[in-house]
Amino acid sequence: MMTRLKNNRKKRGHISACHGRIDKHKKHPGGRGNAGGMHHHRILFDKYHPRYFGKVGMCYFHKTMNKFHCPIVNVDHLFSLLSDSMKFALERKGPLLDVTPFGYFKVLGKGNAPPTPLVIKENFFSKIAEKKIKEAVGQIFPSINVQADDNAFFASQFSCKGFLYKDLQRCPLPKGSCYARKSASSIRLQ
């Protein structure tokens, strides 16, 4: 833009062109960086950066997500996991569908149950998924690789009173309760 068309031409002849004798339109008039976010720049921060200040929730230091990894599949998607040969060959008897090799760890209950009864093998099921599969005359059973975490089960099987034996290992249960169990594989296969 040409200088003669700029509005600043109007300020010429008024010594510091409305920027004051001391600061003279230089340096950092609003403070450096993000200064004043809770003070003279509060409106800008509240409008464009809400929740910039403050804390929410609890700290989870060194959160490794491996133990929370649980890919899901819904009930309405189960039938599409079957191969074509399984769909047609086993129409009368429900085919066994192991969902784990497809990379899913849990079955959830969204959508309609499969059109034919299925025997589904999986690590975890939601209550709704379990209900829908059983209503469609299907069956479910947990995968063999799952470790049982039911303390009552271990309490009924073995009582260790805090001792370790060759064939027993101490359960990592809360303070005050300690039940021993055989090695996980021998319990699972019984």
RALINVEN-V976580 format. One record per helix or strand of 2 or more residues. SS is the DSSP state (2 for helix, 1 for strand). FROM is the first residue (numbers start at 1). TO is the last residue. If there is no record, write none. Layout:
BEGIN
ss->(SS:SS)
from->(FROM:FROM)
to->(TO:TO)
END
This chain:
BEGIN
ss->(2:2:2:2:1:2:2:1:2:1:1:1:2:1:2:1:1:2)
from->(3:7:42:65:72:75:84:96:100:106:119:124:127:139:151:169:180:184)
to->(5:11:48:68:74:81:89:98:102:108:122:125:135:142:157:170:181:188)
END
